[in-house]
Every structure is written in C-alpha cells, then in structure tokens.
Amino acid sequence: MVKHMEPIFCPYCGKKSLEELEPTELMVDNDVWYILHYECKECSEMFDRVLLKDVDVNDFEDNEEGLWS
C-alpha cells in the first residue's frame, strides 16, 4: 500500500468536490507507477497523480501472484 496525500482541490476550478477513481498500477523497467485518478464533481475535469516506487523485479519472480495481487 502506498501512502499519499490526496489533493484537496481541483486544479482546474479550485472547488473541493473531488472523487478518487480506481487507481492504475504499472511496472516500467524497475519502477512501479501508481497512477491515482481524480474527477471533480463541479467541473467534471479529470486529473491524475503519479507516484513512483523502486522495486527489484527479482523479488516478484518467486511470488506466484506477482506484483498484481
């Protein structure tokens, strides 16, 4: 689980009515990218926040479920 600060307002309209959508997790080289998606309920704009975490790919080869469990 990645700890992160959630945005407190929409970068487009400045309102505080945000909904966190289902996040996406990608493995790129030896980095895990956590892409957090948000939608403003006021102006309907969507924006993302990307968090990176270094991992050793070999740690996941021994785990049958891998990174995506």
PQR file of N, CA, C, O and H, with PARSE charges and radii, in Angstrom:
ATOM      1  N   MET A   1       0.841  -1.194   0.000 -0.4000 1.5000
ATOM      2  CA  MET A   1       0.000   0.000   0.000 -0.0000 2.0000
ATOM      3  C   MET A   1       0.873   1.240   0.000  0.5500 1.7000
ATOM      4  O   MET A   1       1.811   1.343   0.791 -0.5500 1.4000
ATOM      5  N   VAL A   2       0.578   2.157  -0.860 -0.4000 1.5000
ATOM      6  CA  VAL A   2       1.331   3.393  -0.967 -0.0000 2.0000
ATOM      7  C   VAL A   2       0.578   4.482  -0.212  0.5500 1.7000
ATOM      8  O   VAL A   2      -0.610   4.709  -0.440 -0.5500 1.4000
ATOM      9  H   VAL A   2      -0.184   2.074  -1.502  0.4000 1.0000
ATOM     10  N   LYS A   3       1.294   5.153   0.693 -0.4000 1.5000
ATOM     11  CA  LYS A   3       0.682   6.267   1.408 -0.0000 2.0000
ATOM     12  C   LYS A   3       0.897   7.531   0.592  0.5500 1.7000
ATOM     13  O   LYS A   3       1.988   7.753   0.068 -0.5500 1.4000
ATOM     14  H   LYS A   3       2.260   4.969   0.878  0.4000 1.0000
ATOM     15  N   HIS A   4      -0.118   8.345   0.480 -0.4000 1.5000
ATOM     16  CA  HIS A   4      -0.015   9.569  -0.289 -0.0000 2.0000
ATOM     17  C   HIS A   4      -0.978  10.608   0.250  0.5500 1.7000
ATOM     18  O   HIS A   4      -1.969  10.290   0.908 -0.5500 1.4000
ATOM     19  H   HIS A   4      -1.005   8.164   0.905  0.4000 1.0000
ATOM     20  N   MET A   5      -0.660  11.859  -0.046 -0.4000 1.5000
ATOM     21  CA  MET A   5      -1.579  12.938   0.300 -0.0000 2.0000
ATOM     22  C   MET A   5      -2.554  13.108  -0.847  0.5500 1.7000
ATOM     23  O   MET A   5      -2.151  13.195  -2.007 -0.5500 1.4000
ATOM     24  H   MET A   5       0.144  12.117  -0.581  0.4000 1.0000
ATOM     25  N   GLU A   6      -3.804  13.154  -0.530 -0.4000 1.5000
ATOM     26  CA  GLU A   6      -4.820  13.361  -1.560 -0.0000 2.0000
ATOM     27  C   GLU A   6      -4.925  14.852  -1.859  0.5500 1.7000
ATOM     28  O   GLU A   6      -4.732  15.679  -0.968 -0.5500 1.4000
ATOM     29  H   GLU A   6      -4.132  13.083   0.412  0.4000 1.0000
ATOM     30  N   PRO A   7      -5.232  15.199  -3.114 -0.5600 1.5000
ATOM     31  CA  PRO A   7      -5.426  16.614  -3.434  0.2800 2.0000
ATOM     32  C   PRO A   7      -6.649  17.151  -2.693  0.5500 1.7000
ATOM     33  O   PRO A   7      -7.618  16.427  -2.464 -0.5500 1.4000
ATOM     34  N   ILE A   8      -6.589  18.416  -2.326 -0.4000 1.5000
ATOM     35  CA  ILE A   8      -7.695  18.992  -1.569 -0.0000 2.0000
ATOM     36  C   ILE A   8      -8.606  19.858  -2.442  0.5500 1.7000
ATOM     37  O   ILE A   8      -9.699  20.233  -2.017 -0.5500 1.4000
ATOM     38  H   ILE A   8      -5.802  19.004  -2.512  0.4000 1.0000
ATOM     39  N   PHE A   9      -8.155  20.180  -3.672 -0.4000 1.5000
ATOM     40  CA  PHE A   9      -8.997  20.970  -4.563 -0.0000 2.0000
ATOM     41  C   PHE A   9      -8.690  20.622  -6.012  0.5500 1.7000
ATOM     42  O   PHE A   9      -7.640  20.059  -6.320 -0.5500 1.4000
ATOM     43  H   PHE A   9      -7.267  19.876  -4.017  0.4000 1.0000
ATOM     44  N   CYS A  10      -9.602  20.958  -6.877 -0.4000 1.5000
ATOM     45  CA  CYS A  10      -9.456  20.719  -8.312 -0.0000 2.0000
ATOM     46  C   CYS A  10      -8.468  21.741  -8.891  0.5500 1.7000
ATOM     47  O   CYS A  10      -8.611  22.938  -8.642 -0.5500 1.4000
ATOM     48  H   CYS A  10     -10.456  21.415  -6.627  0.4000 1.0000
ATOM     49  N   PRO A  11      -7.466  21.284  -9.660 -0.5600 1.5000
ATOM     50  CA  PRO A  11      -6.515  22.242 -10.253  0.2800 2.0000
ATOM     51  C   PRO A  11      -7.130  23.077 -11.375  0.5500 1.7000
ATOM     52  O   PRO A  11      -6.524  24.052 -11.819 -0.5500 1.4000
ATOM     53  N   TYR A  12      -8.320  22.710 -11.835 -0.4000 1.5000
ATOM     54  CA  TYR A  12      -8.972  23.442 -12.924 -0.0000 2.0000
ATOM     55  C   TYR A  12      -9.913  24.531 -12.417  0.5500 1.7000
ATOM     56  O   TYR A  12      -9.871  25.664 -12.898 -0.5500 1.4000
ATOM     57  H   TYR A  12      -8.812  21.918 -11.474  0.4000 1.0000
ATOM     58  N   CYS A  13     -10.765  24.191 -11.446 -0.4000 1.5000
ATOM     59  CA  CYS A  13     -11.761  25.172 -10.991 -0.0000 2.0000
ATOM     60  C   CYS A  13     -11.555  25.613  -9.538  0.5500 1.7000
ATOM     61  O   CYS A  13     -12.150  26.601  -9.108 -0.5500 1.4000
ATOM     62  H   CYS A  13     -10.800  23.271 -11.055  0.4000 1.0000
ATOM     63  N   GLY A  14     -10.730  24.902  -8.784 -0.4000 1.5000
ATOM     64  CA  GLY A  14     -10.453  25.286  -7.406 -0.0000 2.0000
ATOM     65  C   GLY A  14     -11.461  24.778  -6.388  0.5500 1.7000
ATOM     66  O   GLY A  14     -11.299  25.028  -5.194 -0.5500 1.4000
ATOM     67  H   GLY A  14     -10.246  24.100  -9.133  0.4000 1.0000
ATOM     68  N   LYS A  15     -12.493  24.072  -6.826 -0.4000 1.5000
ATOM     69  CA  LYS A  15     -13.503  23.536  -5.904 -0.0000 2.0000
ATOM     70  C   LYS A  15     -12.960  22.309  -5.181  0.5500 1.7000
ATOM     71  O   LYS A  15     -11.985  21.701  -5.624 -0.5500 1.4000
ATOM     72  H   LYS A  15     -12.624  23.869  -7.796  0.4000 1.0000
ATOM     73  N   LYS A  16     -13.593  21.948  -4.072 -0.4000 1.5000
ATOM     74  CA  LYS A  16     -13.126  20.842  -3.237 -0.0000 2.0000
ATOM     75  C   LYS A  16     -13.973  19.586  -3.358  0.5500 1.7000
ATOM     76  O   LYS A  16     -13.914  18.723  -2.482 -0.5500 1.4000
ATOM     77  H   LYS A  16     -14.385  22.442  -3.712  0.4000 1.0000
ATOM     78  N   SER A  17     -14.754  19.459  -4.413 -0.4000 1.5000
ATOM     79  CA  SER A  17     -15.625  18.298  -4.603 -0.0000 2.0000
ATOM     80  C   SER A  17     -14.943  17.269  -5.499  0.5500 1.7000
ATOM     81  O   SER A  17     -15.259  17.159  -6.683 -0.5500 1.4000
ATOM     82  H   SER A  17     -14.802  20.159  -5.125  0.4000 1.0000
ATOM     83  N   LEU A  18     -14.006  16.517  -4.925 -0.4000 1.5000
ATOM     84  CA  LEU A  18     -13.245  15.551  -5.709 -0.0000 2.0000
ATOM     85  C   LEU A  18     -13.647  14.126  -5.375  0.5500 1.7000
ATOM     86  O   LEU A  18     -13.969  13.800  -4.232 -0.5500 1.4000
ATOM     87  H   LEU A  18     -13.749  16.607  -3.962  0.4000 1.0000
ATOM     88  N   GLU A  19     -13.619  13.287  -6.398 -0.4000 1.5000
ATOM     89  CA  GLU A  19     -13.890  11.865  -6.220 -0.0000 2.0000
ATOM     90  C   GLU A  19     -12.650  11.106  -6.692  0.5500 1.7000
ATOM     91  O   GLU A  19     -12.171  11.321  -7.805 -0.5500 1.4000
ATOM     92  H   GLU A  19     -13.357  13.552  -7.326  0.4000 1.0000
ATOM     93  N   GLU A  20     -12.131  10.210  -5.835 -0.4000 1.5000
ATOM     94  CA  GLU A  20     -10.987   9.389  -6.228 -0.0000 2.0000
ATOM     95  C   GLU A  20     -11.509   8.171  -6.976  0.5500 1.7000
ATOM     96  O   GLU A  20     -12.349   7.430  -6.464 -0.5500 1.4000
ATOM     97  H   GLU A  20     -12.521  10.034  -4.931  0.4000 1.0000
ATOM     98  N   LEU A  21     -11.008   7.971  -8.187 -0.4000 1.5000
ATOM     99  CA  LEU A  21     -11.413   6.843  -9.014 -0.0000 2.0000
ATOM    100  C   LEU A  21     -10.453   5.675  -8.794  0.5500 1.7000
ATOM    101  O   LEU A  21      -9.484   5.797  -8.046 -0.5500 1.4000
ATOM    102  H   LEU A  21     -10.326   8.573  -8.602  0.4000 1.0000
ATOM    103  N   GLU A  22     -10.721   4.559  -9.437 -0.4000 1.5000
ATOM    104  CA  GLU A  22      -9.896   3.357  -9.300 -0.0000 2.0000
ATOM    105  C   GLU A  22      -8.470   3.643  -9.788  0.5500 1.7000
ATOM    106  O   GLU A  22      -8.298   4.084 -10.925 -0.5500 1.4000
ATOM    107  H   GLU A  22     -11.508   4.460 -10.045  0.4000 1.0000
ATOM    108  N   PRO A  23      -7.443   3.404  -8.961 -0.5600 1.5000
ATOM    109  CA  PRO A  23      -6.065   3.672  -9.375  0.2800 2.0000
ATOM    110  C   PRO A  23      -5.550   2.626 -10.362  0.5500 1.7000
ATOM    111  O   PRO A  23      -6.103   1.532 -10.478 -0.5500 1.4000
ATOM    112  N   THR A  24      -4.495   2.981 -11.060 -0.4000 1.5000
ATOM    113  CA  THR A  24      -3.836   2.096 -12.008 -0.0000 2.0000
ATOM    114  C   THR A  24      -2.421   1.838 -11.505  0.5500 1.7000
ATOM    115  O   THR A  24      -1.786   2.734 -10.949 -0.5500 1.4000
ATOM    116  H   THR A  24      -4.045   3.870 -10.965  0.4000 1.0000
ATOM    117  N   GLU A  25      -1.930   0.630 -11.695 -0.4000 1.5000
ATOM    118  CA  GLU A  25      -0.588   0.270 -11.272 -0.0000 2.0000
ATOM    119  C   GLU A  25       0.154  -0.310 -12.471  0.5500 1.7000
ATOM    120  O   GLU A  25      -0.315  -1.264 -13.092 -0.5500 1.4000
ATOM    121  H   GLU A  25      -2.446  -0.098 -12.146  0.4000 1.0000
ATOM    122  N   LEU A  26       1.312   0.265 -12.798 -0.4000 1.5000
ATOM    123  CA  LEU A  26       2.100  -0.187 -13.940 -0.0000 2.0000
ATOM    124  C   LEU A  26       3.521  -0.502 -13.515  0.5500 1.7000
ATOM    125  O   LEU A  26       4.058   0.135 -12.608 -0.5500 1.4000
ATOM    126  H   LEU A  26       1.693   1.040 -12.294  0.4000 1.0000
ATOM    127  N   MET A  27       4.131  -1.480 -14.164 -0.4000 1.5000
ATOM    128  CA  MET A  27       5.538  -1.783 -13.945 -0.0000 2.0000
ATOM    129  C   MET A  27       6.303  -1.300 -15.172  0.5500 1.7000
ATOM    130  O   MET A  27       6.077  -1.795 -16.276 -0.5500 1.4000
ATOM    131  H   MET A  27       3.695  -1.998 -14.900  0.4000 1.0000
ATOM    132  N   VAL A  28       7.208  -0.335 -14.991 -0.4000 1.5000
ATOM    133  CA  VAL A  28       8.015   0.211 -16.070 -0.0000 2.0000
ATOM    134  C   VAL A  28       9.475   0.095 -15.649  0.5500 1.7000
ATOM    135  O   VAL A  28       9.901   0.712 -14.672 -0.5500 1.4000
ATOM    136  H   VAL A  28       7.393   0.067 -14.095  0.4000 1.0000
ATOM    137  N   ASP A  29      10.244  -0.710 -16.401 -0.4000 1.5000
ATOM    138  CA  ASP A  29      11.620  -1.031 -16.030 -0.0000 2.0000
ATOM    139  C   ASP A  29      11.602  -1.609 -14.616  0.5500 1.7000
ATOM    140  O   ASP A  29      10.945  -2.625 -14.387 -0.5500 1.4000
ATOM    141  H   ASP A  29       9.898  -1.211 -17.194  0.4000 1.0000
ATOM    142  N   ASN A  30      12.293  -1.005 -13.679 -0.4000 1.5000
ATOM    143  CA  ASN A  30      12.278  -1.485 -12.292 -0.0000 2.0000
ATOM    144  C   ASN A  30      11.487  -0.551 -11.389  0.5500 1.7000
ATOM    145  O   ASN A  30      11.706  -0.516 -10.178 -0.5500 1.4000
ATOM    146  H   ASN A  30      12.827  -0.180 -13.866  0.4000 1.0000
ATOM    147  N   ASP A  31      10.581   0.195 -11.968 -0.4000 1.5000
ATOM    148  CA  ASP A  31       9.764   1.132 -11.198 -0.0000 2.0000
ATOM    149  C   ASP A  31       8.299   0.717 -11.246  0.5500 1.7000
ATOM    150  O   ASP A  31       7.795   0.268 -12.275 -0.5500 1.4000
ATOM    151  H   ASP A  31      10.403   0.167 -12.952  0.4000 1.0000
ATOM    152  N   VAL A  32       7.635   0.875 -10.119 -0.4000 1.5000
ATOM    153  CA  VAL A  32       6.183   0.697 -10.068 -0.0000 2.0000
ATOM    154  C   VAL A  32       5.582   2.090 -10.099  0.5500 1.7000
ATOM    155  O   VAL A  32       5.916   2.944  -9.278 -0.5500 1.4000
ATOM    156  H   VAL A  32       8.044   1.240  -9.282  0.4000 1.0000
ATOM    157  N   TRP A  33       4.698   2.308 -11.048 -0.4000 1.5000
ATOM    158  CA  TRP A  33       3.999   3.583 -11.183 -0.0000 2.0000
ATOM    159  C   TRP A  33       2.590   3.395 -10.641  0.5500 1.7000
ATOM    160  O   TRP A  33       1.835   2.573 -11.162 -0.5500 1.4000
ATOM    161  H   TRP A  33       4.426   1.615 -11.715  0.4000 1.0000
ATOM    162  N   TYR A  34       2.224   4.141  -9.605 -0.4000 1.5000
ATOM    163  CA  TYR A  34       0.859   4.180  -9.090 -0.0000 2.0000
ATOM    164  C   TYR A  34       0.226   5.444  -9.660  0.5500 1.7000
ATOM    165  O   TYR A  34       0.660   6.555  -9.358 -0.5500 1.4000
ATOM    166  H   TYR A  34       2.838   4.808  -9.182  0.4000 1.0000
ATOM    167  N   ILE A  35      -0.792   5.269 -10.477 -0.4000 1.5000
ATOM    168  CA  ILE A  35      -1.448   6.408 -11.093 -0.0000 2.0000
ATOM    169  C   ILE A  35      -2.817   6.563 -10.437  0.5500 1.7000
ATOM    170  O   ILE A  35      -3.704   5.723 -10.596 -0.5500 1.4000
ATOM    171  H   ILE A  35      -1.145   4.366 -10.722  0.4000 1.0000
ATOM    172  N   LEU A  36      -2.959   7.644  -9.708 -0.4000 1.5000
ATOM    173  CA  LEU A  36      -4.197   7.920  -8.987 -0.0000 2.0000
ATOM    174  C   LEU A  36      -5.044   8.859  -9.838  0.5500 1.7000
ATOM    175  O   LEU A  36      -4.566   9.903 -10.283 -0.5500 1.4000
ATOM    176  H   LEU A  36      -2.239   8.325  -9.579  0.4000 1.0000
ATOM    177  N   HIS A  37      -6.290   8.490 -10.061 -0.4000 1.5000
ATOM    178  CA  HIS A  37      -7.191   9.253 -10.923 -0.0000 2.0000
ATOM    179  C   HIS A  37      -8.236   9.966 -10.059  0.5500 1.7000
ATOM    180  O   HIS A  37      -8.793   9.381  -9.130 -0.5500 1.4000
ATOM    181  H   HIS A  37      -6.678   7.642  -9.700  0.4000 1.0000
ATOM    182  N   TYR A  38      -8.487  11.217 -10.373 -0.4000 1.5000
ATOM    183  CA  TYR A  38      -9.466  12.020  -9.654 -0.0000 2.0000
ATOM    184  C   TYR A  38     -10.406  12.693 -10.647  0.5500 1.7000
ATOM    185  O   TYR A  38     -10.016  13.019 -11.768 -0.5500 1.4000
ATOM    186  H   TYR A  38      -8.034  11.693 -11.127  0.4000 1.0000
ATOM    187  N   GLU A  39     -11.651  12.895 -10.217 -0.4000 1.5000
ATOM    188  CA  GLU A  39     -12.627  13.623 -11.023 -0.0000 2.0000
ATOM    189  C   GLU A  39     -13.277  14.682 -10.147  0.5500 1.7000
ATOM    190  O   GLU A  39     -13.668  14.411  -9.012 -0.5500 1.4000
ATOM    191  H   GLU A  39     -11.968  12.630  -9.306  0.4000 1.0000
ATOM    192  N   CYS A  40     -13.387  15.879 -10.679 -0.4000 1.5000
ATOM    193  CA  CYS A  40     -14.052  16.966  -9.971 -0.0000 2.0000
ATOM    194  C   CYS A  40     -15.553  16.858 -10.227  0.5500 1.7000
ATOM    195  O   CYS A  40     -15.984  16.756 -11.376 -0.5500 1.4000
ATOM    196  H   CYS A  40     -13.068  16.100 -11.601  0.4000 1.0000
ATOM    197  N   LYS A  41     -16.339  16.879  -9.168 -0.4000 1.5000
ATOM    198  CA  LYS A  41     -17.796  16.783  -9.310 -0.0000 2.0000
ATOM    199  C   LYS A  41     -18.412  18.104  -9.753  0.5500 1.7000
ATOM    200  O   LYS A  41     -19.556  18.133 -10.208 -0.5500 1.4000
ATOM    201  H   LYS A  41     -15.989  16.962  -8.235  0.4000 1.0000
ATOM    202  N   GLU A  42     -17.660  19.204  -9.623 -0.4000 1.5000
ATOM    203  CA  GLU A  42     -18.176  20.519 -10.015 -0.0000 2.0000
ATOM    204  C   GLU A  42     -18.003  20.780 -11.511  0.5500 1.7000
ATOM    205  O   GLU A  42     -18.960  21.133 -12.200 -0.5500 1.4000
ATOM    206  H   GLU A  42     -16.731  19.181  -9.254  0.4000 1.0000
ATOM    207  N   CYS A  43     -16.761  20.602 -12.014 -0.4000 1.5000
ATOM    208  CA  CYS A  43     -16.492  20.947 -13.422 -0.0000 2.0000
ATOM    209  C   CYS A  43     -16.296  19.705 -14.307  0.5500 1.7000
ATOM    210  O   CYS A  43     -16.121  19.836 -15.518 -0.5500 1.4000
ATOM    211  H   CYS A  43     -15.984  20.315 -11.454  0.4000 1.0000
ATOM    212  N   SER A  44     -16.323  18.514 -13.717 -0.4000 1.5000
ATOM    213  CA  SER A  44     -16.201  17.232 -14.426 -0.0000 2.0000
ATOM    214  C   SER A  44     -14.835  16.991 -15.070  0.5500 1.7000
ATOM    215  O   SER A  44     -14.687  16.059 -15.861 -0.5500 1.4000
ATOM    216  H   SER A  44     -16.465  18.408 -12.732  0.4000 1.0000
ATOM    217  N   GLU A  45     -13.842  17.808 -14.747 -0.4000 1.5000
ATOM    218  CA  GLU A  45     -12.493  17.572 -15.262 -0.0000 2.0000
ATOM    219  C   GLU A  45     -11.854  16.416 -14.493  0.5500 1.7000
ATOM    220  O   GLU A  45     -12.129  16.208 -13.312 -0.5500 1.4000
ATOM    221  H   GLU A  45     -13.962  18.565 -14.105  0.4000 1.0000
ATOM    222  N   MET A  46     -10.999  15.672 -15.187 -0.4000 1.5000
ATOM    223  CA  MET A  46     -10.279  14.572 -14.560 -0.0000 2.0000
ATOM    224  C   MET A  46      -8.789  14.900 -14.578  0.5500 1.7000
ATOM    225  O   MET A  46      -8.290  15.522 -15.516 -0.5500 1.4000
ATOM    226  H   MET A  46     -10.775  15.841 -16.147  0.4000 1.0000
ATOM    227  N   PHE A  47      -8.086  14.473 -13.527 -0.4000 1.5000
ATOM    228  CA  PHE A  47      -6.642  14.662 -13.471 -0.0000 2.0000
ATOM    229  C   PHE A  47      -6.029  13.486 -12.727  0.5500 1.7000
ATOM    230  O   PHE A  47      -6.713  12.753 -12.013 -0.5500 1.4000
ATOM    231  H   PHE A  47      -8.491  13.968 -12.765  0.4000 1.0000
ATOM    232  N   ASP A  48      -4.725  13.322 -12.911 -0.4000 1.5000
ATOM    233  CA  ASP A  48      -4.011  12.187 -12.343 -0.0000 2.0000
ATOM    234  C   ASP A  48      -2.860  12.664 -11.471  0.5500 1.7000
ATOM    235  O   ASP A  48      -2.362  13.783 -11.599 -0.5500 1.4000
ATOM    236  H   ASP A  48      -4.169  13.917 -13.491  0.4000 1.0000
ATOM    237  N   ARG A  49      -2.465  11.776 -10.590 -0.4000 1.5000
ATOM    238  CA  ARG A  49      -1.264  11.971  -9.789 -0.0000 2.0000
ATOM    239  C   ARG A  49      -0.467  10.683  -9.897  0.5500 1.7000
ATOM    240  O   ARG A  49      -1.017   9.596  -9.715 -0.5500 1.4000
ATOM    241  H   ARG A  49      -2.869  10.867 -10.486  0.4000 1.0000
ATOM    242  N   VAL A  50       0.826  10.792 -10.193 -0.4000 1.5000
ATOM    243  CA  VAL A  50       1.675   9.619 -10.374 -0.0000 2.0000
ATOM    244  C   VAL A  50       2.662   9.525  -9.229  0.5500 1.7000
ATOM    245  O   VAL A  50       3.362  10.488  -8.914 -0.5500 1.4000
ATOM    246  H   VAL A  50       1.272  11.675 -10.341  0.4000 1.0000
ATOM    247  N   LEU A  51       2.712   8.347  -8.606 -0.4000 1.5000
ATOM    248  CA  LEU A  51       3.680   8.061  -7.554 -0.0000 2.0000
ATOM    249  C   LEU A  51       4.586   6.948  -8.054  0.5500 1.7000
ATOM    250  O   LEU A  51       4.109   5.980  -8.648 -0.5500 1.4000
ATOM    251  H   LEU A  51       2.143   7.566  -8.861  0.4000 1.0000
ATOM    252  N   LEU A  52       5.885   7.075  -7.821 -0.4000 1.5000
ATOM    253  CA  LEU A  52       6.846   6.074  -8.266 -0.0000 2.0000
ATOM    254  C   LEU A  52       7.454   5.366  -7.066  0.5500 1.7000
ATOM    255  O   LEU A  52       7.681   5.965  -6.015 -0.5500 1.4000
ATOM    256  H   LEU A  52       6.272   7.861  -7.339  0.4000 1.0000
ATOM    257  N   LYS A  53       7.713   4.071  -7.249 -0.4000 1.5000
ATOM    258  CA  LYS A  53       8.365   3.298  -6.199 -0.0000 2.0000
ATOM    259  C   LYS A  53       9.347   2.355  -6.863  0.5500 1.7000
ATOM    260  O   LYS A  53       8.968   1.608  -7.765 -0.5500 1.4000
ATOM    261  H   LYS A  53       7.528   3.584  -8.103  0.4000 1.0000
ATOM    262  N   ASP A  54      10.608   2.374  -6.436 -0.4000 1.5000
ATOM    263  CA  ASP A  54      11.616   1.454  -6.968 -0.0000 2.0000
ATOM    264  C   ASP A  54      11.395   0.079  -6.370  0.5500 1.7000
ATOM    265  O   ASP A  54      11.158  -0.054  -5.170 -0.5500 1.4000
ATOM    266  H   ASP A  54      10.916   2.981  -5.704  0.4000 1.0000
ATOM    267  N   VAL A  55      11.472  -0.944  -7.211 -0.4000 1.5000
ATOM    268  CA  VAL A  55      11.344  -2.322  -6.739 -0.0000 2.0000
ATOM    269  C   VAL A  55      12.364  -3.173  -7.468  0.5500 1.7000
ATOM    270  O   VAL A  55      12.837  -2.809  -8.545 -0.5500 1.4000
ATOM    271  H   VAL A  55      11.664  -0.835  -8.187  0.4000 1.0000
ATOM    272  N   ASP A  56      12.695  -4.292  -6.886 -0.4000 1.5000
ATOM    273  CA  ASP A  56      13.564  -5.258  -7.526 -0.0000 2.0000
ATOM    274  C   ASP A  56      12.684  -6.293  -8.203  0.5500 1.7000
ATOM    275  O   ASP A  56      11.933  -7.006  -7.537 -0.5500 1.4000
ATOM    276  H   ASP A  56      12.311  -4.588  -6.011  0.4000 1.0000
ATOM    277  N   VAL A  57      12.774  -6.378  -9.522 -0.4000 1.5000
ATOM    278  CA  VAL A  57      11.928  -7.286 -10.289 -0.0000 2.0000
ATOM    279  C   VAL A  57      12.116  -8.722  -9.815  0.5500 1.7000
ATOM    280  O   VAL A  57      11.165  -9.503  -9.849 -0.5500 1.4000
ATOM    281  H   VAL A  57      13.384  -5.798 -10.063  0.4000 1.0000
ATOM    282  N   ASN A  58      13.308  -9.089  -9.377 -0.4000 1.5000
ATOM    283  CA  ASN A  58      13.579 -10.452  -8.916 -0.0000 2.0000
ATOM    284  C   ASN A  58      12.764 -10.812  -7.683  0.5500 1.7000
ATOM    285  O   ASN A  58      12.503 -11.993  -7.454 -0.5500 1.4000
ATOM    286  H   ASN A  58      14.081  -8.455  -9.350  0.4000 1.0000
ATOM    287  N   ASP A  59      12.356  -9.837  -6.885 -0.4000 1.5000
ATOM    288  CA  ASP A  59      11.523 -10.096  -5.711 -0.0000 2.0000
ATOM    289  C   ASP A  59      10.174 -10.667  -6.113  0.5500 1.7000
ATOM    290  O   ASP A  59       9.556 -11.388  -5.330 -0.5500 1.4000
ATOM    291  H   ASP A  59      12.569  -8.878  -7.071  0.4000 1.0000
ATOM    292  N   PHE A  60       9.704 -10.361  -7.311 -0.4000 1.5000
ATOM    293  CA  PHE A  60       8.388 -10.781  -7.738 -0.0000 2.0000
ATOM    294  C   PHE A  60       8.402 -12.081  -8.529  0.5500 1.7000
ATOM    295  O   PHE A  60       7.352 -12.688  -8.739 -0.5500 1.4000
ATOM    296  H   PHE A  60      10.206  -9.775  -7.947  0.4000 1.0000
ATOM    297  N   GLU A  61       9.578 -12.513  -8.969 -0.4000 1.5000
ATOM    298  CA  GLU A  61       9.649 -13.752  -9.732 -0.0000 2.0000
ATOM    299  C   GLU A  61       9.340 -14.960  -8.866  0.5500 1.7000
ATOM    300  O   GLU A  61       8.800 -15.946  -9.366 -0.5500 1.4000
ATOM    301  H   GLU A  61      10.431 -12.020  -8.799  0.4000 1.0000
ATOM    302  N   ASP A  62       9.668 -14.912  -7.575 -0.4000 1.5000
ATOM    303  CA  ASP A  62       9.417 -16.021  -6.664 -0.0000 2.0000
ATOM    304  C   ASP A  62       7.983 -16.036  -6.161  0.5500 1.7000
ATOM    305  O   ASP A  62       7.536 -17.049  -5.624 -0.5500 1.4000
ATOM    306  H   ASP A  62      10.107 -14.110  -7.168  0.4000 1.0000
ATOM    307  N   ASN A  63       7.264 -14.959  -6.317 -0.4000 1.5000
ATOM    308  CA  ASN A  63       5.903 -14.842  -5.836 -0.0000 2.0000
ATOM    309  C   ASN A  63       4.948 -15.185  -6.979  0.5500 1.7000
ATOM    310  O   ASN A  63       4.946 -14.502  -8.003 -0.5500 1.4000
ATOM    311  H   ASN A  63       7.628 -14.136  -6.753  0.4000 1.0000
ATOM    312  N   GLU A  64       4.149 -16.222  -6.821 -0.4000 1.5000
ATOM    313  CA  GLU A  64       3.237 -16.662  -7.893 -0.0000 2.0000
ATOM    314  C   GLU A  64       2.230 -15.581  -8.268  0.5500 1.7000
ATOM    315  O   GLU A  64       1.877 -15.437  -9.439 -0.5500 1.4000
ATOM    316  H   GLU A  64       4.151 -16.777  -5.990  0.4000 1.0000
ATOM    317  N   GLU A  65       1.774 -14.830  -7.286 -0.4000 1.5000
ATOM    318  CA  GLU A  65       0.782 -13.794  -7.563 -0.0000 2.0000
ATOM    319  C   GLU A  65       1.432 -12.563  -8.177  0.5500 1.7000
ATOM    320  O   GLU A  65       0.758 -11.768  -8.833 -0.5500 1.4000
ATOM    321  H   GLU A  65       2.061 -14.948  -6.335  0.4000 1.0000
ATOM    322  N   GLY A  66       2.728 -12.399  -7.972 -0.4000 1.5000
ATOM    323  CA  GLY A  66       3.443 -11.266  -8.547 -0.0000 2.0000
ATOM    324  C   GLY A  66       3.021  -9.946  -7.962  0.5500 1.7000
ATOM    325  O   GLY A  66       2.487  -9.867  -6.855 -0.5500 1.4000
ATOM    326  H   GLY A  66       3.276 -13.045  -7.440  0.4000 1.0000
ATOM    327  N   LEU A  67       3.270  -8.922  -8.724 -0.4000 1.5000
ATOM    328  CA  LEU A  67       3.009  -7.549  -8.289 -0.0000 2.0000
ATOM    329  C   LEU A  67       1.531  -7.206  -8.298  0.5500 1.7000
ATOM    330  O   LEU A  67       1.118  -6.275  -7.606 -0.5500 1.4000
ATOM    331  H   LEU A  67       3.703  -8.985  -9.622  0.4000 1.0000
ATOM    332  N   TRP A  68       0.722  -7.929  -9.059 -0.4000 1.5000
ATOM    333  CA  TRP A  68      -0.648  -7.507  -9.342 -0.0000 2.0000
ATOM    334  C   TRP A  68      -1.681  -8.188  -8.464  0.5500 1.7000
ATOM    335  O   TRP A  68      -2.857  -8.225  -8.827 -0.5500 1.4000
ATOM    336  H   TRP A  68       1.058  -8.685  -9.621  0.4000 1.0000
ATOM    337  N   SER A  69      -1.283  -8.726  -7.327 -0.4000 1.5000
ATOM    338  CA  SER A  69      -2.239  -9.394  -6.452 -0.0000 2.0000
ATOM    339  C   SER A  69      -3.149  -8.423  -5.751  0.5500 1.7000
ATOM    340  O   SER A  69      -4.012  -8.835  -4.976 -0.5500 1.4000
ATOM    341  H   SER A  69      -0.328  -8.696  -7.032  0.4000 1.0000
TER
END
